[in-house]
Amino acid sequence: MADFDQELDACGLNCPLPILRAKKSLSSLESGQVLRIIATDPGSVKDFEAFAKQTGNELLESSEEGGKFHFLVKKK
């Protein structure tokens, strides 16, 4: 698991809430910092891929473990 600067627990939240919360969290980070998101919504995998493409932020990692999805997003 890579290092990260801030963690967002979006477990139990359904689309689009994990993305909206991530957007808010990223806005408080400096460029180059990394946000780790934990979500339980299976749809969040595609959502974060699309989010990264649309916003220019970098999706460093996307993994699933025990029904939880982990994402590392690096702020552009």
C-alpha positions as CSV (number, residue, x, y, z in Angstrom):
1,M,0.0,0.0,0.0
2,A,1.4,3.3,-1.0
3,D,1.7,6.3,1.3
4,F,-1.2,8.8,1.4
5,D,-1.8,12.2,3.0
6,Q,-5.5,11.9,3.8
7,E,-8.0,9.1,4.1
8,L,-11.7,9.3,3.3
9,D,-14.1,6.6,4.5
10,A,-17.0,6.4,2.1
11,C,-18.2,3.0,3.2
12,G,-22.0,2.6,3.1
13,L,-22.3,5.5,0.7
14,N,-23.7,5.0,-2.8
15,C,-23.0,6.8,-6.0
16,P,-22.4,9.7,-6.4
17,L,-21.6,10.4,-2.7
18,P,-18.1,8.7,-2.6
19,I,-17.1,10.9,-5.6
20,L,-18.6,14.0,-4.1
21,R,-16.8,13.5,-0.8
22,A,-13.6,12.7,-2.6
23,K,-13.9,15.9,-4.6
24,K,-14.4,17.9,-1.4
25,S,-11.4,16.1,0.3
26,L,-9.1,16.7,-2.7
27,S,-9.9,20.4,-2.7
28,S,-8.3,20.7,0.7
29,L,-5.1,18.9,-0.4
30,E,-2.0,20.4,-2.1
31,S,-1.1,19.4,-5.6
32,G,0.8,16.1,-5.6
33,Q,-0.8,14.9,-2.3
34,V,-2.6,11.6,-2.2
35,L,-6.1,10.8,-1.0
36,R,-7.0,7.3,0.0
37,I,-10.7,6.4,-0.4
38,I,-12.4,3.4,1.0
39,A,-15.8,2.6,-0.4
40,T,-18.3,-0.3,-0.4
41,D,-20.2,0.6,-3.6
42,P,-19.1,-1.7,-6.4
43,G,-20.0,1.1,-8.9
44,S,-17.3,3.3,-7.3
45,V,-14.6,1.4,-9.3
46,K,-15.8,2.8,-12.6
47,D,-16.8,6.1,-11.0
48,F,-13.3,6.8,-9.8
49,E,-11.8,5.8,-13.1
50,A,-14.1,8.3,-14.9
51,F,-13.5,10.9,-12.1
52,A,-9.7,10.7,-12.6
53,K,-10.1,11.1,-16.4
54,Q,-12.5,14.0,-16.1
55,T,-10.6,15.9,-13.5
56,G,-7.0,15.2,-14.5
57,N,-6.3,13.8,-11.0
58,E,-4.3,10.5,-11.1
59,L,-5.8,7.2,-10.0
60,L,-2.7,5.6,-8.6
61,E,-4.3,2.4,-7.3
62,S,-7.7,0.7,-7.3
63,S,-8.1,-2.6,-5.4
64,E,-10.8,-4.6,-3.7
65,E,-10.3,-6.5,-0.4
66,G,-13.1,-8.2,1.6
67,G,-15.9,-6.3,-0.2
68,K,-14.2,-2.9,0.3
69,F,-12.8,-0.9,-2.5
70,H,-9.6,1.1,-2.0
71,F,-8.5,3.9,-4.2
72,L,-5.5,6.2,-4.2
73,V,-6.0,9.5,-6.0
74,K,-3.1,11.9,-6.5
75,K,-4.2,15.5,-6.8
76,K,-3.0,17.1,-10.1
